């Protein structure tokens, strides 16, 4: 599975501030992008502005593949605890936790 997730993946959408039942207007766009590298590192970027980097691995727990992300701070120290998310890949779609990301060039 490691080779299947190499590269960049993104999820995006719009958050609306209208009250329930009102027309959706004035939305704010957002995105999250992960780039998984063959050396076991990753980069994370998002809007509203947020970024990070770290190391990743895939393990198996109870028959499910789990992505383990360990963030590294600007000084090169790991930030614990690691994030653990169920993961699956089907073609150009990556299911990570509850979100579905699409492969991007």
Secondary structure by P-SEA (a helix, b strand, c coil): cccccccccbbbbbbbccccccccccccccbbbbbbcccccbbbbbcccccbbbbbbbbbcccbbbbbbbbbcccccccccbbbbbbcccccccccccbbbbbcc
